[in-house]
Amino acid sequence: MQWSNQITLADMIVSEGLAETFAATMFGEDKVGKWVRETTPETLRETVKPLIRANLMTSDFQELSSYLYGDEIMALRGGQPIGMPYCGGYACGYALIGHYLKKTGASIYEATITPTVEILKQTEDFWQ
């Protein structure tokens, strides 16, 4: 992915998911961030994924930050609540990349050079 002023929430979710997964690959699953460990599958399925899916093409950085960081952190920055739990976007990115790797058989190394659009194409079923 190339960074630009037109970065989307989709780009950020994929990028952060790749980063967390890469770190877990290198240092162990037990080292993933608390935002991954403490986001339950139910919260991911019922709250996080629907909010993110509906806003994947958002490119306003302040707005997309709400989906990454969640209401708690955005309140400190003067943002309005959107119903996103703490760092829900990061947890979603991690789950998305895990789904991509399992589905495609790609390695995390291969995934890091795969364009966002290709990862999203291969993971359409993740959002259901």
Secondary structure, 3 states (H helix, E strand, C coil): CCCCCCCCHHHHHHHHHHHHHHHHHHHCHHHCCHHHHCCCHHHHHHHHHHHHHCCCCCCCHHHHHHHHHCHHHHHHCCCCCCCCCCCHHHHHHHHHHHHHHHHHCCCHHHHCCCCHHHHHHHCHHHHC
